[in-house]
């Protein structure tokens, strides 16, 4: 067991037992096939205090550390990386409100996010602004001292239409400022008049789902603005390293679950009079994949340790996101070869992992952008 902390390992044991009983990969496979959002499961997350892990108790959270949070998300990833997404969307929103929100926003929203009656989704990307997210064109215009009107189109917005969702909409509020300096963030209830949602028919990640968001003269009060006007880019950059560590932990958990499934299979499957795992052509590639997974796992923990110490972890978070997502995709593909035909039928969770892993190197920042961030941290200009 990798070194973490006593509290993290206690949480790991609780989470592992919970996942095995309530949301293992066989159960999440059914939810994914049905495009079902298991609200009752996330209500259990709230009852366990998981939405508040890493948030100080005095701020309304459950206490604990970033290390605790990534360990939890690693275990949830064993069920599905989509479970991690559902958790992290709300924990990220809560951290942003605590860091940048008004006293009134904190007092109203943090208790609701912690008890699960409200959830947050983040809406940054647009049809013409993906990796270059600061080039977004959706806009908010102030019509009087108390009201803003939002117009434009957003896309790839996860979990946007689930019960109690507040969408964190990043929009342009200064048309003349440099692109990174004219962006603000508004919290918008997903049922607000003028806001329309269309679910996109993705090949995976169907528990959270992703939506297009259409803003047609959506009126919101000034109290919906979170943080300083035109200051949302810095808010986003402050949150991304931890968010990427959380995502990476989920990929590590999913990867280890697949590898352990494969290991069990190659020990039980006999061909030519012996377990197929006895053949070096099977054993050696599997050893290499386990080795890489354990190394990336420790990288995630190191990033969380740095975050908890108040130190910069952009390099480690970017490395972790790059390595974990690409390994998850590789392991899912390789596992089909290890399982043979059994890994290609829809009744097997590997098919869910295979579909989910395809988007892993893109979601949360594509691998090319992660390489750029690491290169900059090494003193290279890209």
C-alpha positions in Angstrom: 0.0 0.0 0.0 1.5 3.4 -1.0 2.4 5.7 1.8 -0.3 8.3 2.3 -1.6 9.0 5.8 -3.6 7.2 8.5 -6.7 9.3 7.8 -6.4 8.7 4.0 -6.0 4.9 4.5 -9.0 4.8 6.8 -11.0 6.7 4.2 -9.8 4.4 1.5 -11.1 1.3 3.3 -14.5 3.0 3.9 -14.7 4.0 0.2 -13.5 0.7 -1.1 -16.2 -1.2 0.8 -18.8 1.4 -0.3 -17.9 1.1 -3.9 -17.9 -2.7 -3.8 -21.4 -2.7 -2.4 -23.1 0.4 -3.9 -21.4 1.4 -7.2 -19.0 -1.3 -8.4 -18.2 -1.4 -12.1 -20.9 -4.0 -12.8 -23.5 -1.6 -11.4 -22.1 1.5 -13.1 -22.1 -0.4 -16.4 -25.9 -0.7 -16.2 -26.3 3.0 -15.3 -24.0 4.0 -18.2 -26.0 1.8 -20.6 -29.3 3.4 -19.4 -27.8 7.0 -19.3 -29.0 6.9 -15.7 -27.9 9.5 -13.1 -28.2 7.7 -9.7 -29.2 10.6 -7.5 -29.7 8.4 -4.5 -26.0 7.4 -4.7 -24.9 11.0 -4.7 -27.2 11.7 -1.8 -25.2 9.0 0.0 -22.0 10.8 -0.9 -23.5 13.9 0.8 -24.5 11.9 3.9 -21.0 10.6 4.2 -19.6 14.1 4.0 -17.6 13.4 0.9 -18.6 16.6 -0.9 -16.8 18.5 1.9 -13.5 16.6 2.0 -10.6 18.9 1.7 -12.7 21.9 2.8 -12.1 23.1 6.4 -14.9 22.5 8.8 -14.9 26.2 9.7 -15.8 26.9 6.0 -18.7 24.4 6.1 -16.8 21.4 4.8 -15.8 18.0 6.3 -12.2 18.8 6.9 -9.4 16.6 5.7 -6.8 17.2 3.0 -6.3 17.1 -0.7 -4.5 13.8 -0.2 -7.7 12.4 1.4 -9.7 13.6 -1.5 -7.5 12.0 -4.2 -7.5 8.7 -2.3 -11.3 8.8 -2.2 -11.5 9.6 -5.9 -9.1 6.8 -6.7 -11.4 4.3 -5.0 -14.5 5.8 -6.7 -12.7 5.5 -10.1 -12.7 1.7 -9.5 -16.5 2.0 -10.0 -16.4 4.5 -12.8 -14.5 7.7 -13.7 -17.9 9.2 -14.1 -18.5 8.9 -10.4 -15.4 11.0 -9.8 -16.6 13.6 -12.3 -20.0 13.9 -10.4 -18.2 14.3 -7.1 -15.5 16.7 -8.4 -17.8 19.0 -10.2 -19.5 19.9 -6.9 -16.4 19.9 -4.7 -14.7 22.2 -7.3 -17.7 24.6 -7.3 -17.7 24.6 -3.5 -14.0 25.5 -3.3 -14.5 28.3 -5.9 -17.4 29.8 -3.9 -15.4 29.6 -0.7 -12.3 31.2 -2.3 -14.0 33.9 -4.3 -17.7 34.1 -3.4 -19.5 36.7 -1.3 -20.4 36.1 2.3 -24.0 35.8 1.2 -23.2 33.2 -1.5 -21.2 31.1 1.0 -23.9 31.2 3.6 -26.6 30.2 1.2 -24.8 27.8 -1.1 -22.2 25.9 0.8 -24.7 24.1 3.1 -26.8 23.1 0.1 -23.7 21.8 -1.8 -22.6 19.8 1.2 -26.1 18.2 1.8 -26.5 17.4 -1.8 -29.6 19.6 -2.5 -27.5 21.7 -4.9 -24.8 20.6 -7.3 -22.5 22.5 -9.6 -21.5 22.0 -13.2 -18.8 24.0 -15.0 -19.4 25.6 -18.4 -16.3 27.0 -20.1 -15.9 25.4 -23.6 -17.8 26.6 -26.7 -18.1 25.3 -30.2 -15.1 27.5 -31.3 -13.1 27.6 -28.0 -11.8 24.4 -26.6 -8.1 24.3 -25.6 -8.0 28.0 -26.2 -10.8 28.5 -23.7 -10.0 32.2 -23.0 -11.2 32.9 -26.6 -14.9 32.3 -25.5 -17.5 34.6 -27.0 -20.6 34.0 -24.9 -21.3 37.3 -23.1 -23.0 39.0 -20.2 -24.1 42.6 -20.5 -25.1 44.7 -17.5 -28.5 46.2 -18.2 -28.8 48.1 -14.8 -27.2 48.1 -11.4 -28.8 44.8 -10.4 -29.2 42.7 -13.6 -27.1 41.0 -16.3 -28.3 39.5 -19.5 -26.4 36.5 -20.9 -26.3 35.3 -24.5 -24.3 32.7 -26.4 -23.6 29.0 -26.7 -21.6 26.7 -24.4 -20.8 23.1 -24.9 -19.3 20.0 -23.2 -21.0 21.0 -20.0 -21.1 17.9 -17.8 -24.1 17.0 -15.6 -25.8 20.2 -16.6 -29.4 19.0 -16.3 -29.3 16.9 -13.1 -31.5 17.8 -10.1 -30.4 20.9 -8.3 -27.7 21.9 -10.7 -26.1 25.3 -10.7 -24.1 26.0 -13.9 -20.9 27.9 -13.5 -21.0 29.9 -16.7 -17.8 31.6 -17.8 -18.7 34.4 -20.1 -17.2 37.6 -21.5 -18.0 40.8 -19.6 -15.5 43.1 -21.2 -15.4 43.0 -25.0 -12.3 45.3 -25.2 -10.0 43.8 -22.6 -7.3 41.2 -23.5 -9.1 37.8 -23.7 -7.9 36.5 -20.3 -8.9 39.6 -18.5 -12.5 40.1 -19.6 -14.1 36.9 -18.3 -16.5 36.6 -15.4 -18.3 33.7 -13.8 -22.0 33.5 -13.0 -23.9 30.8 -11.2 -27.1 30.0 -13.1 -29.8 27.6 -12.1 -30.3 25.1 -15.0 -34.0 25.9 -15.1 -33.6 29.6 -15.6 -35.8 31.0 -18.3 -33.9 31.5 -21.6 -31.4 28.8 -20.8 -31.9 25.7 -22.9 -30.0 22.4 -22.7 -29.4 19.7 -25.3 -27.8 16.4 -24.3 -25.1 15.2 -26.6 -25.1 11.6 -27.7 -21.7 10.5 -26.5 -20.2 7.0 -26.8 -19.3 7.0 -23.1 -19.4 8.9 -19.8 -23.2 8.5 -19.8 -23.8 8.7 -16.1 -23.0 12.4 -15.9 -23.6 13.1 -19.6 -22.6 16.2 -21.4 -24.8 19.1 -22.7 -24.9 22.0 -25.0 -26.0 25.2 -23.2 -27.9 27.8 -25.1 -28.2 31.3 -23.5 -30.9 33.4 -25.0 -31.3 36.7 -23.1 -30.9 34.9 -19.8 -31.5 37.4 -17.0 -29.6 36.9 -13.8 -29.2 39.2 -10.7 -25.9 40.8 -9.8 -25.8 38.3 -6.9 -25.2 35.5 -9.4 -21.7 36.9 -10.2 -19.0 35.0 -8.3 -15.8 36.8 -7.6 -14.6 40.0 -9.2 -16.1 41.2 -12.5 -13.6 40.3 -15.3 -11.6 38.2 -12.8 -12.8 34.6 -13.5 -9.7 33.5 -15.4 -7.5 33.7 -12.3 -10.2 31.9 -10.3 -10.2 29.1 -12.9 -6.4 28.8 -13.0 -6.2 28.6 -9.2 -8.6 25.6 -9.1 -7.3 23.6 -12.1 -4.2 21.9 -10.5 -6.2 20.3 -7.7 -9.0 19.4 -10.1 -6.6 17.7 -12.4 -5.1 15.7 -9.5 -8.6 14.6 -8.6 -9.3 13.5 -12.2 -6.0 11.7 -12.4 -6.8 9.8 -9.2 -10.0 8.6 -10.8 -8.1 7.4 -13.9 -5.6 5.6 -11.6 -8.4 3.8 -9.8 -10.1 2.8 -13.0 -6.8 1.6 -14.4 -5.9 -0.5 -11.4 -9.4 -2.0 -11.4 -9.0 -3.1 -15.0 -5.5 -4.5 -14.3 -6.8 -6.5 -11.3 -9.6 -7.8 -13.4 -7.1 -8.9 -16.0 -4.9 -10.5 -13.4 -7.7 -12.5 -12.1 -8.7 -13.6 -15.6 -5.2 -14.7 -16.7 -4.7 -16.7 -13.5 -8.0 -18.6 -14.0 -8.0 -18.9 -17.8 -6.2 -22.1 -18.9 -4.8 -22.8 -22.4 -2.2 -25.3 -23.5 -2.5 -27.0 -20.1 -1.7 -24.0 -17.9 -2.9 -20.5 -16.8 -2.3 -18.1 -19.7 -0.7 -15.7 -17.1 2.3 -18.2 -17.0 3.3 -17.2 -20.5 5.8 -14.4 -20.7 3.9 -12.8 -23.6 1.1 -12.2 -21.1 3.0 -11.7 -17.8 5.6 -9.2 -18.9 3.3 -6.7 -20.6 1.0 -6.9 -17.5 4.0 -6.3 -15.2 4.9 -3.2 -17.2 1.4 -1.8 -17.0 1.1 -2.4 -13.2 4.5 -0.7 -12.7 3.5 2.4 -14.6 0.1 2.6 -12.8 1.9 2.4 -9.4 4.4 5.1 -10.4 1.6 7.5 -11.6 -0.4 6.8 -8.4 2.6 8.1 -6.4 2.9 11.1 -8.6 -0.8 12.0 -7.9 -0.1 11.6 -4.1 3.0 13.9 -4.4 0.9 16.5 -6.2 -1.7 16.4 -3.4 1.0 16.6 -0.8 2.4 19.7 -2.4 -1.0 21.2 -2.6 -1.6 20.5 1.1 1.7 22.2 1.9 0.6 25.3 0.0 3.2 24.8 -2.7 2.9 25.0 -6.4 1.8 21.7 -8.0 1.0 22.8 -11.6 3.9 20.6 -12.9 2.9 17.5 -10.9 -0.8 17.9 -11.7 -0.1 18.3 -15.4 2.2 15.3 -15.4 -0.3 13.3 -13.5 -3.2 14.2 -15.8 -1.0 13.5 -18.9 0.3 10.1 -17.7 -2.9 8.8 -15.9 -5.2 9.5 -18.8 -3.0 8.1 -21.5 -2.3 4.9 -19.4 -6.0 4.5 -18.7 -6.7 4.5 -22.4 -3.8 2.2 -23.2 -4.8 -0.3 -20.4 -8.4 -0.4 -21.5 -7.3 -1.3 -25.1 -4.7 -3.8 -23.9 -7.2 -5.5 -21.6 -9.4 -6.4 -24.6 -6.5 -8.4 -25.9 -5.9 -10.1 -22.5 -9.6 -11.0 -22.2 -10.1 -11.9 -25.8 -13.7 -12.1 -27.0 -15.0 -11.8 -23.4 -13.8 -8.2 -23.2 -15.7 -7.3 -26.3 -19.2 -8.0 -25.2 -21.4 -5.3 -23.8 -22.2 -7.2 -20.7 -18.6 -6.8 -19.5 -17.5 -3.5 -17.7 -14.4 -3.4 -19.9 -16.6 -2.0 -22.7 -17.6 0.9 -20.4 -14.0 1.6 -19.5 -13.0 1.4 -23.2 -15.5 4.0 -24.2 -14.8 6.2 -21.1 -11.0 6.0 -21.6 -11.1 7.3 -25.1 -12.0 10.8 -23.9 -9.7 10.7 -20.9 -6.7 12.3 -22.6 -9.0 15.2 -23.7 -11.3 15.8 -20.7 -9.9 18.3 -18.1 -7.2 19.5 -20.5 -5.8 17.6 -23.5 -2.5 15.9 -23.4 -0.9 18.5 -25.7 -1.8 21.3 -23.3 -0.5 19.2 -20.3 2.8 18.8 -22.1 3.0 22.6 -22.8 2.4 23.3 -19.1 5.1 20.8 -18.0 7.5 22.2 -20.6 7.0 25.8 -19.2 7.6 24.5 -15.7 10.9 23.1 -16.9 11.9 26.5 -18.3 11.1 25.7 -21.9 8.9 28.0 -24.0 6.1 26.4 -26.0 
